């Protein structure tokens, strides 16, 4: 059985204007048929279609796909739940790229977690 939860950090997005569906699939860890399905389910996802109905995604759409993937695969939302979260609750959480791209806050968060664990351990031992 394939495990959809991978702890690998996402690949960096190259500085390009357009990405093919295959490139987006690799960048986001999602197969092309899933991307085509998500286009039907998420109104925000509208890739440019050119010759032969070929899809070309822009940078902000790649970020949106990563966010959708995070909501569905990592946080366990349903399609409807992810759609509602993107439509209404997106201002509450920072995008995944901001969290990953900010090692200073990650280091500070780890320090906080370590202190909390030490406090819990000391309380358990006393």
GROMACS elastic network, one bead per residue, 0.5 to 0.9 nm:
[ bonds ]
;  ai    aj funct       b0    kb
    3     6     6  0.72813   500
    4    73     6  0.64206   500
    4    74     6  0.81354   500
    5    73     6  0.64515   500
    5    74     6  0.61471   500
    6     9     6  0.83466   500
    6    74     6  0.85964   500
    8    11     6  0.87063   500
    9    12     6  0.89197   500
    9   100     6  0.79967   500
   10    13     6  0.86674   500
   10    27     6  0.68821   500
   10    28     6  0.68621   500
   10    29     6  0.80953   500
   10    66     6  0.85289   500
   10    97     6  0.87567   500
   10   100     6  0.88336   500
   11    14     6  0.89827   500
   11    26     6  0.83574   500
   11    27     6  0.56724   500
   11    28     6  0.76918   500
   12    27     6  0.75351   500
   13    16     6  0.82405   500
   13    27     6  0.69477   500
   13    59     6  0.77745   500
   13    62     6  0.82061   500
   13    63     6  0.89058   500
   14    59     6  0.88996   500
   15    59     6  0.84357   500
   16    19     6  0.71926   500
   16    58     6  0.81965   500
   16    59     6  0.76652   500
   17    57     6  0.82873   500
   17    58     6  0.59413   500
   17    59     6  0.67914   500
   18    48     6  0.88719   500
   18    56     6  0.55524   500
   18    57     6  0.53761   500
   18    59     6  0.71507   500
   19    22     6  0.80123   500
   19    23     6  0.59096   500
   19    24     6  0.62613   500
   19    55     6  0.82814   500
   19    56     6  0.52770   500
   19    58     6  0.63418   500
   19    59     6  0.79007   500
   19    62     6  0.84442   500
   20    23     6  0.52145   500
   20    24     6  0.62774   500
   20    25     6  0.85654   500
   20    54     6  0.78956   500
   20    55     6  0.61879   500
   20    57     6  0.63771   500
   21    24     6  0.51084   500
   21    25     6  0.60551   500
   21    26     6  0.87326   500
   21    31     6  0.87289   500
   21    32     6  0.60027   500
   21    35     6  0.76661   500
   21    36     6  0.87406   500
   21    54     6  0.82636   500
   21    55     6  0.61829   500
   21    56     6  0.66166   500
   21    57     6  0.71697   500
   22    25     6  0.50191   500
   22    26     6  0.64210   500
   22    27     6  0.87255   500
   22    31     6  0.78353   500
   22    32     6  0.63048   500
   23    26     6  0.52083   500
   23    27     6  0.61631   500
   23    28     6  0.85631   500
   24    28     6  0.58859   500
   24    29     6  0.80379   500
   24    30     6  0.78195   500
   24    31     6  0.87450   500
   24    32     6  0.80946   500
   24    35     6  0.86216   500
   24    57     6  0.74918   500
   24    62     6  0.65131   500
   24    65     6  0.84918   500
   25    28     6  0.53291   500
   25    29     6  0.55236   500
   25    31     6  0.52357   500
   25    32     6  0.57871   500
   25    34     6  0.88145   500
   25    35     6  0.75376   500
   26    29     6  0.52183   500
   26    30     6  0.67647   500
   26    31     6  0.77877   500
   27    30     6  0.80746   500
   27    62     6  0.79285   500
   27    66     6  0.85162   500
   28    31     6  0.87136   500
   28    62     6  0.73652   500
   28    63     6  0.86067   500
   28    65     6  0.69229   500
   28    66     6  0.56117   500
   28    69     6  0.76453   500
   29    66     6  0.84603   500
   29    69     6  0.83798   500
   30    33     6  0.84509   500
   30    34     6  0.65075   500
   30    35     6  0.69890   500
   30    65     6  0.88781   500
   30    69     6  0.78486   500
   31    34     6  0.54189   500
   31    35     6  0.66304   500
   32    35     6  0.50262   500
   32    36     6  0.63372   500
   32    37     6  0.86889   500
   33    36     6  0.51271   500
   33    37     6  0.62823   500
   33    38     6  0.86841   500
   34    37     6  0.50211   500
   34    38     6  0.61250   500
   34    39     6  0.86777   500
   35    38     6  0.50175   500
   35    39     6  0.62936   500
   35    40     6  0.89808   500
   35    65     6  0.80604   500
   36    39     6  0.51874   500
   36    40     6  0.69619   500
   37    40     6  0.53866   500
   37    41     6  0.66217   500
   37    42     6  0.88916   500
   38    42     6  0.58090   500
   38    43     6  0.88241   500
   38    45     6  0.75759   500
   38    65     6  0.85822   500
   38    68     6  0.87242   500
   38    79     6  0.88074   500
   39    42     6  0.55580   500
   39    43     6  0.68869   500
   39    44     6  0.81078   500
   39    45     6  0.54144   500
   39    46     6  0.66024   500
   39    47     6  0.82215   500
   40    43     6  0.70863   500
   40    45     6  0.82978   500
   41    45     6  0.85594   500
   41    79     6  0.74702   500
   41    80     6  0.85296   500
   41    83     6  0.78563   500
   42    45     6  0.56876   500
   42    46     6  0.85855   500
   42    68     6  0.89698   500
   42    79     6  0.86339   500
   42    82     6  0.89514   500
   42    83     6  0.63995   500
   42    86     6  0.89656   500
   43    46     6  0.70308   500
   43    83     6  0.87155   500
   44    61     6  0.82894   500
   44    64     6  0.82300   500
   44    86     6  0.88960   500
   44    87     6  0.89979   500
   45    57     6  0.89200   500
   45    61     6  0.64065   500
   45    64     6  0.75382   500
   45    65     6  0.79151   500
   46    49     6  0.88261   500
   46    57     6  0.79623   500
   46    61     6  0.78142   500
   47    55     6  0.58156   500
   47    56     6  0.54993   500
   47    58     6  0.71901   500
   47    61     6  0.74598   500
   48    53     6  0.89754   500
   48    54     6  0.81298   500
   48    55     6  0.57231   500
   48    56     6  0.51521   500
   48    57     6  0.64292   500
   48    58     6  0.81935   500
   49    52     6  0.81346   500
   49    53     6  0.52727   500
   49    54     6  0.53253   500
   49    56     6  0.62395   500
   49    57     6  0.88918   500
   50    53     6  0.53714   500
   50    54     6  0.53033   500
   50    55     6  0.66049   500
   50    56     6  0.76098   500
   51    54     6  0.59920   500
   51    55     6  0.89200   500
   57    60     6  0.82192   500
   57    61     6  0.59657   500
   57    62     6  0.67496   500
   58    61     6  0.53409   500
   58    62     6  0.65038   500
   58    63     6  0.89687   500
   59    62     6  0.51685   500
   59    63     6  0.64720   500
   59    64     6  0.87410   500
   60    63     6  0.50518   500
   60    64     6  0.61816   500
   60    65     6  0.86644   500
   61    65     6  0.60824   500
   61    66     6  0.85494   500
   62    65     6  0.50728   500
   62    66     6  0.62752   500
   62    67     6  0.86662   500
   63    66     6  0.51065   500
   63    67     6  0.62749   500
   63    68     6  0.86991   500
   63    95     6  0.82678   500
   63    96     6  0.85303   500
   63    97     6  0.77000   500
   64    68     6  0.61473   500
   64    69     6  0.85411   500
   64    95     6  0.88740   500
   65    69     6  0.60450   500
   65    70     6  0.84876   500
   66    69     6  0.50448   500
   66    70     6  0.61191   500
   66    71     6  0.86653   500
   66    96     6  0.77925   500
   66    97     6  0.86648   500
   67    70     6  0.50223   500
   67    71     6  0.62210   500
   67    72     6  0.86457   500
   67    86     6  0.87801   500
   67    95     6  0.68839   500
   67    96     6  0.66251   500
   67    97     6  0.87516   500
   68    71     6  0.51353   500
   68    72     6  0.61369   500
   68    73     6  0.83747   500
   68    79     6  0.89273   500
   68    82     6  0.67717   500
   68    83     6  0.83664   500
   68    86     6  0.82146   500
   69    72     6  0.52015   500
   69    73     6  0.56464   500
   69    74     6  0.73513   500
   70    73     6  0.54971   500
   70    75     6  0.63399   500
   70    76     6  0.84245   500
   70    77     6  0.89598   500
   70    96     6  0.79426   500
   71    74     6  0.59316   500
   71    76     6  0.63299   500
   71    77     6  0.55929   500
   71    78     6  0.82693   500
   71    79     6  0.88824   500
   71    81     6  0.85929   500
   71    82     6  0.59229   500
   71    85     6  0.85267   500
   72    75     6  0.60088   500
   72    76     6  0.50789   500
   72    78     6  0.62094   500
   72    79     6  0.70007   500
   72    81     6  0.86563   500
   72    82     6  0.66388   500
   73    76     6  0.55257   500
   73    77     6  0.74646   500
   74    77     6  0.82831   500
   76    82     6  0.89835   500
   77    80     6  0.78142   500
   77    81     6  0.53991   500
   77    82     6  0.55785   500
   77    85     6  0.89881   500
   78    82     6  0.60072   500
   78    83     6  0.83880   500
   79    82     6  0.51892   500
   79    83     6  0.60659   500
   79    84     6  0.86020   500
   80    83     6  0.50365   500
   80    84     6  0.61368   500
   80    85     6  0.85215   500
   81    84     6  0.51204   500
   81    85     6  0.60586   500
   81    86     6  0.85988   500
   82    86     6  0.61280   500
   82    87     6  0.84875   500
   83    86     6  0.52091   500
   83    87     6  0.60936   500
   83    88     6  0.85540   500
   84    88     6  0.58089   500
   84    89     6  0.72271   500
   84    90     6  0.89423   500
   85    88     6  0.53884   500
   85    90     6  0.58394   500
   86    89     6  0.60804   500
   86    90     6  0.51418   500
   86    91     6  0.87497   500
   87    90     6  0.68804   500
   88    91     6  0.77733   500
   89    92     6  0.58545   500
   89    93     6  0.78332   500
   90    93     6  0.59378   500
   90    94     6  0.77557   500
   90    95     6  0.83636   500
   91    94     6  0.71676   500
   93    96     6  0.85975   500
   94    97     6  0.81786   500
   94    98     6  0.64485   500
   94    99     6  0.69304   500
   95    98     6  0.55273   500
   95    99     6  0.67949   500
   95   100     6  0.89777   500
   96    99     6  0.51877   500
   96   100     6  0.61898   500
   96   101     6  0.84291   500
   97   100     6  0.51162   500
   97   101     6  0.57039   500
   97   102     6  0.83675   500
   98   101     6  0.51162   500
   98   102     6  0.60874   500
   99   102     6  0.55470   500
   99   103     6  0.79617   500
   99   105     6  0.77732   500
   99   106     6  0.74976   500
  100   103     6  0.69497   500
  100   106     6  0.78779   500
  101   104     6  0.89945   500
  102   105     6  0.57567   500
  102   106     6  0.65162   500
  102   107     6  0.88899   500
  103   107     6  0.59910   500
  103   108     6  0.84745   500
  104   107     6  0.51707   500
  104   108     6  0.62028   500
  104   109     6  0.85340   500
  105   109     6  0.59367   500
  105   110     6  0.85065   500
  106   110     6  0.61484   500
  106   111     6  0.86218   500
  107   110     6  0.50791   500
  107   111     6  0.62610   500
  107   112     6  0.86889   500
  108   111     6  0.50920   500
  108   112     6  0.62957   500
  108   113     6  0.87041   500
  109   112     6  0.50734   500
  109   113     6  0.61964   500
  109   114     6  0.86301   500
  110   113     6  0.50019   500
  110   114     6  0.60934   500
  110   115     6  0.85888   500
  111   114     6  0.51206   500
  111   115     6  0.62411   500
  111   116     6  0.86467   500
  112   115     6  0.51743   500
  112   116     6  0.62123   500
  112   117     6  0.86599   500
  113   116     6  0.50790   500
  113   117     6  0.61499   500
  113   118     6  0.86161   500
  114   117     6  0.51127   500
  114   118     6  0.61893   500
  114   119     6  0.86379   500
  115   118     6  0.50984   500
  115   119     6  0.62124   500
  115   120     6  0.86865   500
  116   119     6  0.50507   500
  116   120     6  0.62206   500
  116   121     6  0.86142   500
  117   120     6  0.50835   500
  117   121     6  0.60963   500
  117   122     6  0.85164   500
  118   121     6  0.50972   500
  118   122     6  0.60537   500
  118   123     6  0.85403   500
  119   122     6  0.51497   500
  119   123     6  0.61617   500
  119   124     6  0.86195   500
  120   123     6  0.50933   500
  120   124     6  0.61583   500
  120   125     6  0.86529   500
  121   124     6  0.50475   500
  121   125     6  0.61638   500
  121   126     6  0.86634   500
  122   125     6  0.51356   500
  122   126     6  0.62046   500
  123   126     6  0.52867   500
